[in-house]
Amino acid sequence: MPPPSPTLRRRRIAAELRRLREERGLTLDHAARELGVARSTMSRIENAQVSVRLSDLRTLLELYGVHSDEAASLVQAARDARLRGWWHAYSDVLPSWHEVYVGLEQEASEICVFEVALVPNLLQTADYARAVLRAELPGAPATEIERRTEVRMKRQHEEGRSALRVVLDEAAVRRVVGGPAVMRAQLERLVAGAEAPELTVQVVPFGAGAHPSMIGSFSILAFPEPVDPPVVYVESLTGSLHVEGDDTEVYARTFRALQAAALPAAESLELIREAAKAM
């Protein structure tokens, strides 16, 4: 099994530093003063938004009374967290907030995705992905579109999750992206992919009326180790939101409700087949 991605390591260190500080009854302001940094910087460290410097980590561990093997293990983990994942080679076309998501995606044991208008990135064909990217990035050079498409295709082969649960609004199936031929190939890919036991695809039909997430799409990432709690990822045009803690249960309940509102898997695949034939 490959080692955890740098993104996941950084998340674990952040959670451990927050746990240690709270166990000692220290405030975020207190820790920030010891480091000589702003409170906002300390908050970003504990939320895994930035990597902690090794010197700062040693200062915090001393403040929290952590010594010996435990301290050495955390320092080594911090060193490893500075390694670069394969996706960093595409930093010229990937925004930093999306790099974080890709790093987490690589480690997820299960990903639950709801999409309102698109086939999810992990199931897109290259031609469908190009058509989506051209629409999202009008005026972008062809080289950027190709590199972004390359990342999307690489994610489909690099990730090692055990399960992908997808619920689509019927709009994602009916909207013709890239022309009839491209869309037909995309729908056929969905059907073929769903033959694998690790993939489940369901469709919420138009006839179901209003459903629990008409406001937008989201993904829930679950990880194999209990030390890594689930993360909800919500993307916008200019950034993303990572939801953690108790709020993830709201999305989990919503996803279960979407699954209940959707057609069963077999009926969903039949709807997709019929849509492909109609192209």
Secondary structure, 3 states (H helix, E strand, C coil): CCCCCHHHHHHHHHHHHHHHHHHCCCCHHHHHHHHCCCHHHHHHHHCCCCCCCHHHHHHHHHHCCCCHHHHHHHHHHHHHHCCCCHHHHHCCCCCHHHHHHHHHHCCCCEEEEEECCCCCHHHCCHHHHHHHHHHHCCCCCHHHHHHHHHHHHHHHHHCCCCEEEEEEEHHHHHCCCCCHHHHHHHHHHHHHHCCCCCEEEEEECHHHCCCCCCCCCEEEEECCCCCCCCEEEEECCCCEEEECHHHHHHHHHHHHHHHHHCCCHHHHHHHHHHHHHCC
